[in-house]
Amino acid sequence: MFQHVIEIIYSVAGFVAAIAVLVTFHEFGHFCVARLFGIRVLTFSVGFGKPLWSHRFDRSGTELVIGAVPLGGYVKMFEASGDSQSSESHSTAFNSKSLGIRASVVLAGPLANFLLAAVLSWAVFLYGVPGLEPIVSSVAPSSLGESKGFAPGARIVAIDGRETESWNQHQIYLMNQVANERPIVFELESPERDSSMITIEAGEIPSSDWQQAILETGLGLRPDLPRVPAIVGDVLAGSPAFNGGLMAGDRIVAIDDIVISDWSQLVTAISGKPNEYIQLKIVRNDMPMSIALRAEAYDSATGLVGRIGIRAVSQYEPPVIVKMQLLEGFGAALESTWLLSVLTVRAIGTMVISGRVAENLGGPVTIARAAGQSARIGLTPFLFFLAILSVSLAILNLLPIPVLDGGHLVYLIIEAIKGSPLSPKARHVGQQIGLSAVAAIMLIAIYNDMVRLEF
C-alpha cells in the first residue's frame, strides 16, 4: 500500500511539474513575441477554468492567472473592434498587425517548445547519461544479428562512424535510420581486439515508427547487463507478487528449485512462465520462506512473457556515464530534437493513415504515469521525458485544428490568399468545430486511460 501511495505521489508531482513547465514555456513564447511587436497582452494563463490565483501587473496591464484545470493554457491578446477610437489602442491590437507579425506570434509557442526540448537535451548531455557498456552479451538464435555475424563479447565501437560509448547512446538515431529504411554500418571489436565491420542493409530491419530498442528487437542483440542482486526493491500494488505476500527487501534465492543468483536470472526464469504457478524461495530478515503465486501474462514485443510485478533495487552505479563537452552537447541536443520531431511527425502520419489514432491516444493518466516512472528513475530520465513531451506538444499544436496554433496559421493563410480576414461568423464556426474536435480527442484519450488502468 505504501509503495502504491509513493507511485501516485510521483505520478501526480511529475505530471504537474511537466505540464507547468511545458505550458508556461509555450505561452511565454507567444507572450514574448507579442510584446516584442508592441501587442498588448491582456491575460497570461497557465491552466483553464476558475482562477486559483491571479495578479495584474500595473505597468503592462497583463493579468497572470493560474487556472484550476492544469491541462493547458492561453495568452489572450487585445484585438481592436470596429468602434475603437484611440489610434494608440489600435496600434497595440493583435489584429492590427501585419500577417507576418501575427504569424510570428502564433509560431512562437511551438518554437518555444522546440527550444525547450533542445535546452533540456543539452542539459542532459552535459550532466551525463548513464548507460551500459556497448558489449554484446548474447545473440538470439535465428535473428538478423546472428545471420550478419554479430558474436557474444563483441564491443560496438562506432555506428555509422559515430563513436559509441554506451549501449543506447544512439537509440534515437537508430530509430530514425530504421524508420527511413537506411543502411547502418557497425564497427566492432572482438575480445581479441580484432576489428570488423557489419552493414545492415536498407530495409533489413522492418520499418516501424517509434520502434525502440533497435539493437534488441531489430537485431536480436542483448547487452552485457550489470549483476544486480535478486533483491526486491518495489512491489507493485495489486500485482501477483503483492497478492502473494512478497515484500520489498526480500531476497529471491530460487524459483521452482532453480537457483537464482542475480536479477537477470530472476527475469529469465519468470519471463518463461506466463500464466503459470511458480514457487519462490526467499530470505526475509535472515529467515528462509516459500511463496507460491501465479505469474501474469504480458504481451511484449517478443510475445507473451511472465511477470509478477516487482522491481529491482536501484542503488547501483551504472557501468557507463556519457558526458559531453559544451559544443558537442549543443550539437547533439539539436540533432536529438530534430530526430524526435521527425519521428513524431512520422508516427502521427502512420496512425492517421492506418486509422489507428484512437487506440494510440493517451491522456493525463498516461502522461502522469510516464512522468512518475521517469522521475523515480532519476533527474536525467525525467528531463529527457520533458524534452520528448515538449516536442510532442509543439507538433500537436501545429495541427490544422481551430483553437490550436496550427488552426490560427490556417486562418492567416486564408487571409493572405483572399486578401481579407475571415468573417467573425466563419471564425466562430471554426472555433466551435475546433473545440468539438479537441474535446472528442480528450474524451477518447481519457477513455483509453481508464481502460488501461489496472485495479
Summary of the structure (lengths in Angstrom):
residues: 455
radius of gyration: 26.2
end to end distance: 12.9
largest distance: 87.9
contacts: 1377
relative contact order: 0.12
helix: 47%
strand: 23%
